[in-house]
Amino acid sequence: MTLPWLTITRGEAPLLVSIPHTGTDLAGLEERLVSPWLGRKDADWWIEKLYDFAAGLGASVVRTAISRTIIDVNRDPSGASLYPGQATTGLCPIETFDGEPLYRDGEAPGADEIAERRAAYFEPYHAALAEELVRLRRAHAKVVLYDCHSIRSVIPRLFPGELPVFNLGTNSGASCDPHLQGLVMEIVAASGESHVVNGRFKGGWITRSLGRPEEGVHALQMELSCRGYMREPLGPVSGDDWPSAYDPEFAAPMRARLKTILRTALDWAREG
C-alpha cells in the first residue's frame, strides 16, 4: 500500500538511510495546537537536503513527512523513556524540547488516540525499515543503517552548555561493530569540529531496536548540532528567526564530511 506521507527510495548498496524527523505535516491537527510553528519547531530542519546525495551512492532512503509532534517514530512505542532521569519528549509529545505546551487546554491526545497514531504512522515507518533491511541482507553480508538527526545547539532543558557538532550514537557500542564506529569517529575528529560518541544522544529507538551486529545489521545515529550546517541563532528562538533558511554554500563543508562518512560505511560493509 502506498502511503502519501512515507517516501521509500530503494537502492542496491548495503546502506539504509533513515530520515525520521524532518516531517512538517501536522495531520490536520493545527487547530488543536497552541500554534503550527510550535508544532514544527523541533523538526530536524533541512536534513533531507543535507543528505540528498545518499540515493546517488546507491543507498536506500526511508523518510516520513509526518511531524514528530504527531508521533515520534524514534521513541520506544511502549512510551518508556529512552533516557531515564533526563528531560526528553515522548511517543506523542505534549511539549517542545524547551518545555512549552504543544496543545491547547483539553486537546492533548489520550491513550486511544496515541494507539491510533502508532498504528497509522509509527508501525508503517518501522515496517518499511525492517523490509528494506531484510531485502538488503539477502544481497549483502553486512548492512549499515544510518539514522539522520539534528537538533539546536543550545537547549538548556535537555543538556548543559553547547552540544558538540557531531554526536554519534551506537547504543553504547551495542548497535554496530566497533571498527565501524571507530572509522566514523576518525572522520569527525579530522574535521576539527567538536564531537562525541555515546554522549547525551546514544541513539533512539531506531538504532536500539534495529541495530543487530550479530545478524549483520549495524546501526548508527548521527545527531548534528544545527550550527554545523545552517546559520543557527544560538539560544532561544522564535517564529521570526527559526528555522534559518537552508544555505547550500554554508552547508557544503558538512555535506562533504557526511558524504565521506557514508562512503566509508559503504566500503566497510562491502568488505564482507
N, C-alpha and C positions, 0 to 999 in steps of 0.2 A: 504493500500500500504506500502510495506517495503522500507524504505529509508536507504541506506548504512551508512550514517553519523549519524543516530539517533538510540540510544540504549534505549529500554524501558524494564525494568525488573519489572514484576508485582508481588507484594506481597499482602497479605490479611490484614496486620496490618493497623491501622489508621495513617499512616505516609507516606508522599510522599517526597522524597529527589530529589532536582533539582541540576544538575551539569552543569551550562551553559557556563563556561569559561575555561575549560581545553583543548578544541579543538586546534589542531595544523595544521589541514588541511586548506591549503590556496586556495583550489578550483581551482588550476591550474593558479593562477594569479602571481606566483613568479616573472616572467619577468617584470611585471608592478611595482613591489615593489622595494624600494631602496635596500632592502636585505631581504631574508627569515627570518633571525634572528630578524630583527626589527618587522617583521610581526607576530612573535611568542613571542616577548619579554614580553608582558603584560599578557600572559596566567596565569591562576591560577594554577601554577605548582604543580603537584602531588596530587591535591585534590582528584582525583579519587582513588588514592592509600590510602590516609589518611582515607577516608570514605568507604573503600571496605568491611567493616563489616556490612554496613547498610542492605543489602539484607538478611543477616543472621538473622537480627532482625525481618524479615517479612515485611520490608519497600519496597515500590515501588521506583524505581530509574529511572529518565529520564536524559539522558546525550547527548550532541551534540559533534561531533568530529570536527565541523567547527570552525575555529579560530574566535575570536571576532574581528579581523581585517576585516574579510569578512563581518560579520554582528554581532552586539552585541544584543543578544536576551534578555538582561536585560535593554534595553533602551526603552523609550517611542517611539512607532512606528511612531508617528507623527513627530519625530525629535526634539520635545521640550525638553529643559534641565530639568533633574530631580533635579538639584542643581543650580538654578538660582543665578548668581553672583559669582559662583565658577568655577574654571577650571575643565573640565571634557571632556570625549570623547563622540562622537555621535553614532547614529544608525549604520552607516558605517564609522568608524573612518578614518581620513586622517592624523592623527599624533599619536605618542605614548603618554603615560602618561607624559613623560618628554618633550613633545613638538617637538619631531623630526619628520620630514615628513616621512610618510609611503610610498608614491607613487613617482615615477619618474615624472618629469615635464610632464603635459598633460595627465597623466594616472589615475588620481583620478576619482572615479565613479560619473556620473551625476545623475540627478533625475530619468531617466528611468531605469538605471542600479540598483539604490538603490531600486526602486519598485520591480524589478525582484528578487533581493536578498531577499527582505522582503517576497515575495510570496514563494520563493524556500526554505527558511530556517527558518525565524522568525515565520511565521504563522504555519508551521507544528510542531515546537517545542512547541508553546503555545497551539495548538490543542491537543498535547499529554498530556500536563499538565492538561488541562481542562477535557479531557476524563478520566484521572486517578482520578481526584478529584470527578467527578460525580460517577464513579464506586465505589470508597471507601465510599462516603457519603451514598450510598444505603445500606451499611452494618454497618455504624458507625454514631452515632450522632455527633461526633466531629472528624475532621481530621486535622493533623498538616502538613503544607507544610514547609519544611526546605530547604532553598536555600543556597548552599555551595559556599563560595568565599575565596580568599586570595589575598594579594597584598604585594608588597615590603614595608618594614617598613619605609623607608625614601624616599619620593618623594616630594621635596620642591615645585614643581609646583602645587601639589594637596592639600598638608596640611603642616603646620609648624611642625618642630621637628620630633620626632619619634612617629609613630602611636601606640596606645595600642595594646597588643597582641590579645585581644578579642574585637571585635566591633559588638555588637548585634544591629540589626535594625528591628524596628517594625512599621515603618512609624509613628513615634512619638506616638506610642501606639495604632494606629488605626487598625492595621492588625492582632492583636491577643488579647486574653484575658489577662488582667493584671496579673492574677495569674500565667499563664504560663510564661510570661515574667519574673516575679519575681523568679520563680523556676530556670530558666536558669541562671539568674544573680547570684543567690546564689551559683550555681556550679562554675561559672567562678571566683567569688570572693574568694571562698575557695581554688582555685588553687594557689593563691598568685601572679598570673600574672596581669599585668596592663589590665584594662578593662573599657568599657564604653557602655552605651546603648543610641541609637539615637544621637550619636555624629556626626562625619564627614560623616559616612555612615548610613543613616536611612533606607535603603532598596531601591532596584531598582524597575524596572517595574514589575518584577515577584511578589515581595512582595506586592507592592502597588495595582496592578490590581487584584490579586487573593486572597489576604487576606480579607475575609469577615466573621468576627466573628459572626455576626448576622445570617449567613447562615451555621454556623458550620465549616468554614474553617479558620484556624488560621495560619498565615504566619509569619515566622521568617527568617531573613537573618543573617548569621554568616560570617562576614569578619574577617579572621585571618591575622595577620601580619606574613609574611613568616618565620621570625626568631623563631616563636613559634614551628615550626615543621621541619625546614630544616636549614642547615648551610648557612645562608644568608650573603653575603658580604654587609654591610651597606653602603649606599651611591651609587654613580654612578656605573653602571655595564657595562660589555662588553660581547661580544661573547666568551671571554676567561674564564669568571667566572660565567656566568649566562645562564641557571639555574644551581644551585648546584644540584648534584646528590641526589636522594632520599635515605635516610639512615633510614631503619626501626627502628634501635635501637634508633637513635636520636628522631625519630618521636613518639616512643612508649608512652611517657607520654601524649602527646597531643591526641593521639588516645584514650587513656584511658579516658580522660576528655570528649572527644566528644562522646564516647560510653555512658558515664553516662548521658550526655545531651539528647541524642536520646532516651535512655531507660526511662528517666524521662518524656520526652514529650509523649512517648507512654503510660506510666502509667497514665498520666494526661488525655490523650484522652480517654482511656478505662474506666475512671471513669464515662463517660456518661454525 
